[in-house]
Amino acid sequence: MKLSINWPRFLWTVFIYLYTGLFFYNFFKVYDNWFVPYIYTMILIIWLGLEYYENHIFFQSPFTPLYVHNTLLRILFAVFFYSSFVIGIATIVWWHQYQIGLYPFIHIIGVGALIYSIFIRRVGFGRTPVTTTEITTFYTSIMVLVISMALGYGSYFLLLYGIIIGLPLIYLQSVFEKKQLQEFERFAQSRQKSNIEEVKDYQSLWQKYLEKKLKRKAND
């Protein structure tokens, strides 16, 4: 089996790893209690780099393509997530009054939660047909990721920010995708009445459903 590598994307990802690794090391090391948050940051960046290389949007499940997903929810969560990253770093550097304390225990729990969220995300999809359970598992992994950031950076402000803003956004994305799945299932049932053999080919039927959605969106 021939290994296919997207060299431009691969080289850019490696460059980002090397650059951010050196940048955040020099950035964090002059502050107290910096090492575990640095490890957390690098694990997060390595994972985000992998998602970028695989051309995934990490906070949106592979079930719903970009052009079908709710644009507003996607933008709001992107703003929330990257602002959370800034808040976490600012807590180590400037906003010491918002630190939870208990270093390194809370921060190590955050690292463990991050690794767990990545694990359940990576293994949560891949089987067809997709079910509501898999969608729930995926967005549960994003919820764990949001909480892990607060713990990894030891910020109670970030914890409140994640609970009040992040978790409702994740819930709304989950509800939206489950509605997409329900609509697809109704589409599949309508096809089953006319051609039961077509329903057995899940991927082909899914593509027909997406084409229908795309045409409807273009006509709106």
Secondary structure, DSSP 4 states (H G I P E B T S, - for coil): -PPP--HHHHHHHHHHHHHHHHHHHHHHTTSTT-HHHHHHHHHHHHHHHHHHHTT--TTS-TTS-TTTS-HHHHHHHHHHHHHHHHHHHHHHHT-GGGB---TTHHHHHHHHHHHHHHHHHHHH---SS--HHHHHHHHHHHHHHHHHHHHHTTBHHHHHHIIIIIHHHHHHHHHHHHHHHHHHHHHHHHHHHH-HHHHH-HHHHHHHHHHHHHHHHHH-
